Amino acid sequence: MIGPHLNPLPQGEEAGFAAGEGSASLFASLNVYLDINSRSAAMNMAIDEALLETAAVPSIRFYQWDHPALSFGYFGKFDDVENYRCDIVRRWTGGGVVFHGEDLTYSIVIPASDATFGESSMSIYEKVHRAVCFALDSCGQTAELVTVAALYERRPAVDSAVTDRRYNKDSCFANPVRADVLSNGRKVAGAAQRRTRRGLLQQGSIQNIDFGNGLADRFATELCRDRSREKLQGALLTRAEEIAHRKYGTDAWLRKR
């Protein structure tokens, strides 16, 4: 069953709306995966890693949670989250605690062969979140990127979410960083990245807003006008199951720190 935040994605010009005014497509082409199946937190992380291993073109995967879940960053301490009674997983990407269940979660994979991979991590982070802003605006919701100046008003010092390896045991959504997305002064979108020789993985969450008006569709459109709707194939899911079994679903990974 399709979750409350995900609707079937129209393709290309069939979407009924063009990229927002002032936006520029980040990718020349984009595979879009609408993952409507109920999966464990470990399996969701494993699918993202499997996509990074195999992607030949940039992709975005939208997925849902039909149960309360919590993901925390690679550098996090398990002691900070072990008392939560929900599905818990350590991400391969950095950042702090993210609560899942009422959010729109996505992962973007950029293979090393794609031109966008050559851009800085911060540039990619900002451009993806700018696409989120345009998508929200097109849905009638005001949104803006967090600026360095705004951060200095909120707190004395901060690093970007891409480079900051310090771990905050509180929710990521309580602590906006540079190029996160704000709506009415509240953080509504954040993300974290992992860069390897194969490519770049960005895992993000959008929450605390109205998800109506096809936000996922509009977000994908802002990233790329030339989109192809894809399905997760058996071989990729088999590989993801292997990764989940040996990594994300193990106590050794969960209690790594």
MARGUBA-110926 format. One line per 4 residues: number of its first residue (from 1); their letters; for each residue x, y, z of C-alpha. Coordinates in pm, 1 decimal. Layout:
BEGIN
NUM> a> X/Y/Z | ... .
***
This chain:
BEGIN
1> migp> 0.0/0.0/0.0 | 131.9/344.1/-88.4 | 208.1/547.6/222.3 | 54.1/884.0/310.0 .
5> hlnp> 342.7/1085.2/161.6 | 404.1/888.8/-159.5 | 197.5/892.5/-476.0 | 277.5/724.9/-807.5 .
9> lpqg> 539.9/936.5/-982.0 | 447.9/1077.0/-1323.6 | 719.6/1079.0/-1586.5 | 883.2/1372.8/-1762.7 .
13> eeag> 640.8/1627.9/-1900.8 | 350.1/1408.1/-1788.1 | 415.4/1540.3/-1438.9 | 209.0/1846.9/-1525.5 .
17> faag> 460.4/2098.5/-1392.2 | 801.9/2219.6/-1498.6 | 1107.2/2285.7/-1287.0 | 1052.0/2585.9/-1062.5 .
21> egsa> 1141.3/2933.6/-1175.6 | 1505.6/3005.9/-1099.8 | 1594.8/2641.8/-1043.7 | 1848.9/2452.9/-1249.1 .
25> slfa> 1847.8/2076.1/-1288.5 | 2126.8/1912.6/-1094.1 | 2138.0/1604.4/-1318.9 | 2115.3/1539.7/-1692.0 .
29> slnv> 1910.1/1225.9/-1621.9 | 1769.5/1067.6/-1308.2 | 1628.4/728.6/-1213.0 | 1342.6/756.0/-963.8 .
33> yldi> 1257.6/468.2/-730.4 | 932.1/481.9/-538.0 | 980.3/215.9/-272.0 | 638.9/155.2/-120.9 .
37> nsrs> 721.5/-170.1/56.9 | 745.0/-199.1/432.7 | 1108.1/-261.2/522.6 | 1317.6/-272.6/836.3 .
41> aamn> 1551.5/17.0/910.6 | 1849.8/-211.4/842.6 | 1711.3/-309.8/501.2 | 1642.9/51.8/407.2 .
45> maid> 2006.3/140.0/478.0 | 2126.3/-167.1/290.1 | 1925.1/-82.8/-22.0 | 2084.3/261.6/-29.3 .
49> eall> 2430.1/106.2/-12.3 | 2343.9/-148.9/-280.3 | 2226.4/131.7/-507.6 | 2558.2/308.1/-453.2 .
53> etaa> 2741.9/-9.2/-554.6 | 2548.8/-58.4/-876.0 | 2419.6/278.6/-1002.4 | 2528.0/378.5/-1351.9 .
57> vpsi> 2329.2/703.4/-1352.5 | 2212.1/931.2/-1069.0 | 1910.9/803.7/-879.0 | 1672.0/908.5/-606.4 .
61> rfyq> 1480.6/661.6/-393.0 | 1181.1/769.5/-187.6 | 1078.0/539.7/92.8 | 835.2/522.4/379.7 .
65> wdhp> 811.9/384.3/730.7 | 497.3/214.2/854.1 | 646.2/180.7/1201.8 | 845.5/409.4/1435.2 .
69> alsf> 1217.2/400.3/1355.3 | 1533.3/587.8/1444.4 | 1855.5/624.3/1249.6 | 2171.1/776.0/1391.0 .
73> gyfg> 2496.9/881.0/1229.3 | 2803.0/668.5/1166.4 | 2998.8/849.5/1438.1 | 2719.0/828.2/1694.5 .
77> kfdd> 2717.2/647.9/2027.8 | 2475.7/361.6/2068.3 | 2440.8/444.4/2438.1 | 2261.8/765.1/2338.7 .
81> veny> 1981.2/582.4/2155.0 | 1956.3/234.3/2305.1 | 1666.2/326.1/2534.6 | 1435.4/421.3/2249.2 .
85> rcdi> 1175.3/152.1/2187.7 | 1168.9/145.6/1810.9 | 1353.3/6.8/1508.9 | 1707.4/148.5/1545.2 .
89> vrrw> 1987.5/151.3/1287.2 | 2327.1/315.6/1250.7 | 2360.5/494.4/917.1 | 2666.5/475.6/693.8 .
93> tggg> 2637.6/854.4/657.9 | 2713.6/1102.0/937.3 | 2492.4/1336.9/1135.6 | 2282.4/1291.1/1444.7 .
97> vvfh> 1953.2/1127.0/1541.4 | 1664.3/1122.4/1294.0 | 1321.2/993.4/1393.4 | 1129.1/823.1/1113.1 .
101> gedl> 766.0/733.8/1069.6 | 601.2/1061.4/976.8 | 870.1/1185.9/739.3 | 941.1/1165.3/367.1 .
105> tysi> 1275.9/988.5/348.4 | 1495.4/981.1/39.3 | 1837.6/873.4/-75.6 | 2028.0/1018.7/-370.4 .
109> vipa> 2307.1/821.0/-535.0 | 2555.2/990.2/-770.4 | 2797.0/749.7/-943.8 | 3158.4/859.8/-976.8 .
113> sdat> 3117.4/859.0/-1356.4 | 2860.1/1141.3/-1341.4 | 2979.3/1499.7/-1380.5 | 2799.6/1610.9/-1064.4 .
117> fges> 3021.5/1383.0/-857.1 | 3310.5/1620.2/-929.0 | 3139.5/1901.7/-738.8 | 3213.1/1958.6/-372.5 .
121> smsi> 3001.9/1777.3/-116.1 | 2876.7/2110.1/16.8 | 2774.3/2226.1/-329.8 | 2573.9/1908.8/-388.8 .
125> yekv> 2414.4/1932.8/-44.3 | 2309.0/2290.5/-107.4 | 2174.9/2225.0/-458.3 | 1967.6/1927.9/-340.9 .
129> hrav> 1818.5/2134.6/-61.2 | 1755.3/2423.0/-296.8 | 1549.8/2177.2/-503.3 | 1357.7/2091.4/-186.1 .
133> cfal> 1289.2/2462.8/-134.5 | 1156.8/2506.0/-489.1 | 940.5/2194.9/-447.7 | 794.9/2324.4/-122.8 .
137> dscg> 734.6/2666.6/-274.1 | 546.8/2506.2/-564.2 | 329.9/2331.2/-304.7 | 245.8/2666.0/-146.0 .
141> qtae> 480.6/2632.7/151.4 | 746.6/2894.0/216.0 | 1098.5/2757.2/253.9 | 1453.1/2888.5/262.7 .
145> lvtv> 1808.2/2761.8/301.2 | 1990.2/2818.8/627.5 | 2267.5/3073.3/573.2 | 2594.9/3110.2/759.2 .
149> aaly> 2472.6/3445.6/893.8 | 2156.1/3284.2/1029.7 | 2361.3/3018.7/1205.3 | 2568.4/3278.5/1385.4 .
153> errp> 2248.5/3430.4/1513.2 | 2134.1/3092.8/1645.9 | 2461.9/2973.7/1802.0 | 2825.9/3081.1/1817.7 .
157> avds> 2985.9/2820.1/1594.4 | 2883.0/2534.1/1366.8 | 3019.1/2316.0/1088.3 | 2822.2/2198.0/789.8 .
161> avtd> 2622.7/1876.0/805.0 | 2851.4/1735.2/537.1 | 3178.3/1785.0/723.4 | 3068.7/1790.2/1086.9 .
165> rryn> 3171.6/1462.1/1247.1 | 3070.7/1559.6/1595.5 | 2765.9/1372.9/1709.8 | 2458.2/1532.1/1857.5 .
169> kdsc> 2248.4/1288.7/2057.7 | 1945.8/1515.1/2014.9 | 1732.9/1510.5/1703.7 | 1902.2/1652.2/1392.9 .
173> fanp> 1586.3/1856.7/1340.5 | 1653.5/2053.3/1657.3 | 1987.4/2174.1/1519.5 | 1989.1/2322.8/1169.0 .
177> vrad> 2324.0/2357.0/994.6 | 2435.4/2541.3/683.2 | 2215.5/2476.0/377.2 | 1945.3/2289.7/568.2 .
181> vlsn> 1587.8/2387.6/483.8 | 1374.3/2604.8/709.9 | 1002.2/2674.3/688.4 | 854.2/2936.0/919.5 .
185> grkv> 1176.8/2933.8/1118.6 | 1168.2/2558.2/1174.5 | 1402.2/2300.7/1022.0 | 1211.7/2075.7/782.6 .
189> agaa> 1486.7/1909.1/576.6 | 1833.1/1781.3/661.5 | 2069.1/1522.2/519.3 | 2406.2/1352.3/549.2 .
193> qrrt> 2651.4/1215.8/293.5 | 2903.4/942.8/229.0 | 3155.8/972.4/-54.5 | 3344.1/667.5/-185.1 .
197> rrgl> 3537.3/580.5/-499.9 | 3213.4/442.4/-644.4 | 3012.2/758.2/-588.7 | 2826.8/974.5/-339.6 .
201> lqqg> 2529.8/881.4/-122.7 | 2309.4/1147.5/33.5 | 2040.9/1032.1/278.0 | 1782.1/1290.5/370.8 .
205> siqn> 1459.0/1340.6/560.5 | 1180.4/1595.3/512.2 | 938.5/1640.5/800.9 | 723.9/1877.1/1006.4 .
209> idfg> 530.6/1998.0/700.8 | 222.9/1919.3/493.3 | 318.3/1649.5/241.8 | 23.9/1708.2/13.7 .
213> ngla> 37.4/1827.1/-347.1 | 281.3/1557.5/-461.2 | 594.9/1683.7/-289.3 | 802.4/1380.7/-390.8 .
217> drfa> 705.0/1429.9/-756.4 | 795.2/1797.2/-745.7 | 1124.8/1736.0/-567.1 | 1231.8/1483.5/-832.6 .
221> telc> 1129.3/1726.9/-1106.6 | 1341.3/2004.5/-956.1 | 1643.8/1774.3/-955.3 | 1600.4/1670.4/-1317.7 .
225> rdrs> 1354.1/1721.0/-1601.6 | 1456.7/1394.9/-1773.2 | 1342.9/1130.0/-1525.5 | 1295.0/757.5/-1560.6 .
229> rekl> 1077.1/562.5/-1320.4 | 1246.9/241.7/-1209.3 | 1172.2/-55.7/-985.0 | 1406.1/-221.3/-739.1 .
233> qgal> 1507.9/-542.4/-909.7 | 1559.6/-885.6/-755.9 | 1939.0/-886.7/-787.5 | 1970.1/-552.3/-611.1 .
237> ltra> 1736.2/-658.3/-331.9 | 1929.6/-983.6/-289.8 | 2250.8/-783.3/-257.9 | 2081.6/-550.8/-7.6 .
241> eeia> 1972.1/-847.2/201.5 | 2334.0/-963.7/211.8 | 2451.2/-619.7/324.2 | 2178.4/-598.2/589.5 .
245> hrky> 2268.7/-944.1/719.7 | 2640.3/-878.5/752.8 | 2628.9/-509.9/843.2 | 2325.0/-298.3/929.6 .
249> gtda> 2133.8/-573.3/1105.0 | 2418.8/-680.3/1331.8 | 2492.0/-584.0/1691.5 | 2854.5/-527.2/1593.6 .
253> wlrk> 2752.3/-246.1/1356.0 | 2481.3/-106.1/1580.7 | 2710.1/-93.6/1884.8 | 3016.8/12.9/1688.3 .
257> r> 3068.7/307.1/1925.3 .
***
